[in-house]
Every structure is written in C-alpha cells, then in structure tokens.
Amino acid sequence: MSLYVPYTFGMTASEPVNLWTSAEHARDYLVRADQISHRTEGESALLEFIPAGTHRILDLGTGDGRLLALVRSTHPDTEAVAVDFSPAMLQAARQRFAADSRVKVIEHNLDEPLPNLGKFDAVISSFAIHHVVHERKRALYAEIYDLLNTGGVFCNLEHVASVNQRLHQEFLQRIGFTVETEDPSNKLLDFETQLRWLREIGFAGVDCQWKWRELALLVGTQS
Ligand SMILES: C[S@@+](CC[C@H](N)C(=O)[O-])C[C@H]1O[C@@H](n2cnc3c(N)ncnc32)[C@H](O)[C@@H]1O
C-alpha cells in the first residue's frame, strides 16, 4: 500500500511532534475553540449523519467533550466513551460530564491501538486524528471499522491538507495563524487519500460530506 501523499505539513524524519499533553497548549485551544471559522457548520453537518437509534458513541480526541456533548444533545438516550491523552483535556471533559454516569472519559494515546471498548453505533472525532502520523491514521481507521456495529457510522470532522502552500497559508491566515505559529503537532493529509483508505478498509458510502478549506467532514458506514 502506498502512503505517498502529494502535500503534507508537520512531518519530519525525526520523532513526530505532539504538544497536546502540555496544559498550556490545551488551554490555548480551549480559549479559541469557539472562534474557529466555519466549525459550527461542520459540526451541524456531522449531526445529520448520526443514525437514529444510536445507543453507543465513541469520541476520539474528545478535548473538553465539545463534540460529544453536541451529539448527545440531539441523541440524549445514548451512552458514550470519550478518549483523550491530555491531562488538561481529560480534566475538562470529566468536569463537563461529571453529572452524567453514561459518559466514560478514558485516557488513551491514539498512537497506540485502541483498547477493548466494546462496540459502537457511532464513532466521532473532531480535529484530533491529524495529530497522529499517517500510517497510524490508516491503522486507526481500520480499528474504528472493527469497533462499529453493522450500520454504524464513522464521522471524522478533520483538519486536512491543502493542495498547495498558498492555500495552506490562506487557511492559516483565516484562522489567525501563520506558518511560523501553526501547531507543529499537525500532520495534515489530503482528504482524498483518507477517503480511499476508508473505502479500502471496507467502509460504505464514504464521502467528504462538508468542506471549508482545510476543514472537512469525512463519513463512512460499517456495511
Ligand atoms: C484540536 S483539539 C480538538 C478537541 C475536540 N475534539 C474539539 O473538537 O474541540 C485536539 C485533541 O486531540 C487530542 N489528541 C492529540 N493527539 C492525541 C493522541 N495521540 N492521543 C489522544 N488524544 C490526542 C488532544 O489532546 C486534543 O484534545
């Protein structure tokens, strides 16, 4: 399988950078999370793909649980598992769901294979999986496929690569960053490669269901 991609950012030959276990990095994000341009459009689009009758939801790289809380607001009769590896994010998510015994917040590094968490009707993620290296992204997608019940859905609202540096710089400018200040943890990959991987793994109905510049909603179902 070729892992060649036409344009990537944040990848070096040395150890991959991931700053998200830093409390300061997590808090900087949480302060600006609501201001990220167009994100609420992507979140609204994601909500449309959560199947009626969903009982169990897994949120990968949950942060403070923002996306999971949104999905559960429209699917209240659900239980959920929220995964992250940042102590500050885990604390924020545990605080958010403290009064809800149907949400379990679990520490796990997505660089490692997912633990046995049972089966899910929906696996969701927003702006998290691009922090793992490309080979791990693909392996994680296969693990997600195996975790889904028949008819279950994977909704990945993701930060993907631009097709060239000019468009990358424009995107950064629109979200208040430059190439100097962008997160070195990002390991951006074009969305076409990720859609192809999902199809190769066996996901059905795979498509990019919403996109604004480097923000994209990738969706596929189990069977
Ligand atoms: C940009 S934040 C998004 C948080 C949340 N999903 C949201 O949409 O607000 C990225 C999240 O991915 C988590 N993350 C990054 N790399 C991770 C890894 N290797 N394992 C687990 N979580 C990771 C970070 O701790 C952080 O919570």
The ligand as an ORCA input file, in Angstrom:
! r2SCAN-3c Opt
* xyz 0 1
  C      -7.774     20.436     18.350
  S      -8.160     19.507     19.797
  C      -9.847     19.002     19.437
  C     -10.596     18.633     20.675
  C     -12.088     18.344     20.451
  N     -12.284     17.147     19.664
  C     -12.771     19.525     19.810
  O     -13.225     19.411     18.664
  O     -12.811     20.590     20.435
  C      -7.262     18.007     19.529
  C      -7.474     16.976     20.600
  O      -6.828     15.757     20.219
  C      -6.141     15.245     21.348
  N      -5.015     14.431     20.897
  C      -3.996     14.802     20.107
  N      -3.146     13.787     19.935
  C      -3.644     12.732     20.640
  C      -3.210     11.400     20.862
  N      -2.079     10.937     20.335
  N      -3.968     10.611     21.650
  C      -5.120     11.082     22.216
  N      -5.578     12.329     22.033
  C      -4.843     13.146     21.252
  C      -5.700     16.474     22.101
  O      -5.362     16.217     23.437
  C      -6.906     17.372     21.947
  O      -7.843     17.163     22.954
*
